[in-house]
């Protein structure tokens, strides 16, 4: 499913958060929104999802324009946001339409896809951070979204769990071929996962440049090519210079 943003701007209490964001995402593409804190990455994602309809400009999904929550999109937040009184299975089923038996069968398939088969009856308090985020991924996927939106979904996890879930995301993407827009401030994550990286800068945030990654998957973490992309991004964000000053 294609996604197009045309001159999207958002203002909060008189202060501009993002300005004139124009971007096209092709079906099945993984695009990362990368930038330092405060440049409006999450603001853009919320506008795409329909959770925020107060923006100016136009967002088009598969040729249709609407300022509302779209059935064709799934959203994965930084925190799992699971309902503590529901089991893993019921959290994934929550909000899913259809007959109960059909919903259970469908939810169990996605729970297995994220590596939690046999954990259906556990409650959120019984899960590790990584397991809880796997449940959140299953919950987002169970509606078969054509566009998957991720707002720094692995930032609160330890390094090893983060890498496991990054690989899980790629496995899920290969299976379902969703169009993915990922907000991140982690350059290594962006270069490992994305087909294209959109760099945002400033306050209000504006698109500074786009980088297309040509290295084939599966990519090797720490490869020379990914290291070159990282150095290029650091230079774009002036982070190397900032680091040398501090």
C-alpha positions in Angstrom: 0.0 0.0 0.0 1.4 3.4 -1.0 1.6 6.4 1.3 2.1 10.0 0.3 2.5 13.2 2.5 2.1 16.6 0.8 3.3 19.7 2.6 2.3 18.4 6.1 2.7 20.9 8.9 1.6 20.8 12.5 1.4 23.5 15.1 0.8 23.1 18.9 -0.2 26.1 21.0 1.3 28.5 18.4 4.6 26.6 18.1 5.4 24.8 14.8 6.4 21.2 15.4 6.9 20.1 11.7 6.8 22.1 8.5 6.2 21.2 4.9 6.8 17.5 5.1 6.5 15.9 1.7 7.2 12.2 1.4 6.2 9.1 -0.7 6.5 5.6 0.6 6.2 2.7 -1.9 4.3 -0.5 -1.2 6.4 -3.0 0.9 9.1 -0.4 1.6 10.6 0.1 5.1 11.3 3.8 5.6 12.9 5.2 8.7 12.3 8.7 10.1 15.5 9.6 11.9 16.6 12.7 13.8 17.4 14.1 17.2 14.8 14.7 19.8 12.2 17.4 19.2 12.3 17.3 15.4 8.8 16.0 15.0 9.2 12.4 14.1 6.4 11.1 16.3 4.2 14.0 15.2 4.4 12.8 11.6 3.7 9.2 12.6 0.6 10.2 14.6 -0.7 12.3 11.6 -0.2 9.3 9.3 -2.1 7.0 11.7 -5.0 9.4 12.0 -4.5 9.7 15.8 -3.9 13.4 15.2 -6.0 15.2 12.7 -4.9 18.7 13.5 -2.3 19.0 10.8 -2.2 21.1 7.6 -1.5 19.6 4.3 -2.6 16.2 2.8 -1.9 12.6 3.6 -2.9 10.0 1.0 -3.1 6.3 1.6 -3.5 4.2 -1.5 -5.0 7.1 -3.4 -7.5 8.0 -0.6 -7.3 11.1 1.6 -8.8 11.2 5.1 -8.0 12.7 8.5 -9.1 9.7 10.6 -7.8 6.5 12.0 -7.4 4.1 9.1 -8.3 0.4 9.3 -5.4 -0.3 7.0 -2.8 0.9 9.5 -1.3 -0.7 12.6 0.6 1.2 15.3 3.3 0.0 17.6 4.2 2.4 20.4 7.4 2.7 22.4 5.6 1.0 25.4 3.6 -2.1 24.8 0.4 -0.5 26.3 -1.1 -3.9 27.2 -4.2 -4.1 29.3 -3.0 -5.6 32.6 -6.3 -7.4 33.4 -6.2 -9.4 30.1 -4.1 -12.4 29.1 -1.7 -12.3 26.2 -4.4 -13.9 24.0 -7.1 -11.5 25.1 -4.8 -8.5 24.5 -4.1 -9.6 21.0 -7.8 -10.3 20.4 -8.9 -7.0 21.9 -10.7 -4.9 19.3 -10.7 -7.6 16.7 -14.0 -8.1 15.0 -15.7 -11.5 14.1 -16.7 -14.7 15.8 -14.9 -15.5 19.0 -13.5 -18.9 17.8 -12.2 -17.2 14.6 -10.6 -14.4 16.6 -8.9 -16.9 18.9 -7.5 -18.9 16.0 -6.2 -15.8 14.2 -4.7 -14.4 17.4 -2.9 -17.7 18.2 -1.3 -17.7 14.7 0.2 -14.2 15.2 1.3 -15.0 18.8 3.2 -18.0 17.3 4.6 -15.7 14.6 6.2 -13.5 17.3 7.6 -16.5 19.2 5.2 -16.6 22.1 3.4 -19.9 21.4 2.4 -21.5 24.8 2.3 -18.1 26.5 -1.3 -17.2 25.6 -2.6 -17.5 29.2 0.1 -15.3 30.8 -0.8 -11.8 32.1 1.4 -8.7 31.3 2.9 -8.7 34.8 4.3 -12.1 34.0 6.1 -11.0 30.9 9.6 -9.5 30.3 9.9 -6.2 28.5 10.8 -8.0 25.3 7.9 -10.5 25.6 5.5 -7.6 26.2 6.6 -5.9 23.1 6.2 -9.1 21.1 2.6 -9.1 22.2 2.2 -5.5 21.1 3.6 -6.5 17.7 1.2 -9.4 17.4 -1.7 -7.1 18.4 -0.8 -4.7 15.7 -0.4 -7.4 13.0 -3.6 -9.4 13.8 -5.7 -6.8 11.9 -3.6 -7.5 8.8 -2.5 -3.8 8.4 -1.1 -2.8 5.0 0.9 0.0 6.7 2.7 -0.7 9.9 3.7 2.4 12.0 6.4 2.0 14.7 7.3 4.8 17.2 10.7 3.8 18.6 9.3 0.4 19.6 12.6 -1.1 20.9 14.2 1.9 22.6 13.3 0.9 26.1 14.8 -2.6 25.7 18.3 -3.9 26.4 20.7 -4.2 23.4 20.3 -8.0 22.9 16.5 -8.0 23.2 16.4 -5.0 20.8 18.4 -6.9 18.2 16.2 -10.0 18.5 13.1 -7.9 17.9 14.6 -6.1 15.0 15.2 -9.5 13.4 11.7 -10.5 14.3 10.3 -7.3 12.6 12.2 -8.2 9.4 10.8 -11.8 9.5 7.3 -10.4 10.0 7.9 -8.0 7.1 9.0 -10.7 4.8 5.9 -12.8 5.6 3.3 -10.1 5.4 5.0 -7.4 3.1 3.5 -4.5 5.0 4.6 -1.0 4.2 6.6 0.1 7.3 7.3 3.6 8.6 9.7 3.5 11.6 10.5 6.4 13.9 13.9 6.0 15.5 16.8 7.9 16.9 19.1 4.8 16.7 21.3 5.1 13.6 22.4 1.5 13.8 18.7 0.4 13.9 17.8 2.5 10.9 20.7 1.3 8.7 20.0 -2.3 9.7 16.2 -2.3 9.0 15.4 0.4 6.4 15.3 0.6 2.7 15.4 4.4 2.9 16.2 6.8 5.7 14.6 10.3 5.9 16.6 12.6 8.1 14.7 15.3 9.9 16.4 18.4 11.4 15.5 21.5 13.2 12.6 22.8 15.3 10.2 22.9 13.6 11.3 19.6 11.9 11.9 19.6 8.2 13.3 17.0 5.8 17.0 17.6 5.5 17.8 14.7 3.1 17.0 11.1 2.2 19.4 8.2 2.0 18.6 5.0 0.0 20.4 1.9 1.4 21.5 -0.5 -1.4 23.0 -3.3 0.8 21.0 -6.5 0.3 19.3 -8.4 3.1 20.1 -10.2 5.3 22.5 -7.4 6.3 25.5 -8.0 8.6 25.5 -5.8 11.7 28.8 -3.8 11.7 29.5 -4.3 8.0 31.7 -1.7 6.3 28.8 -0.5 4.1 26.5 0.1 7.1 29.4 1.8 8.8 29.8 4.2 5.9 26.0 5.0 6.0 26.3 5.7 9.7 29.3 8.0 9.2 27.3 9.9 6.5 24.3 10.2 8.8 26.4 11.4 11.7 27.9 14.1 9.4 24.4 15.1 8.3 23.3 15.6 11.8 26.5 17.3 12.8 26.9 14.8 15.7 30.5 14.1 15.0 31.3 17.8 15.4 29.1 18.1 18.5 30.8 15.1 20.1 34.3 16.5 19.4 33.3 19.7 21.2 31.9 18.1 24.4 
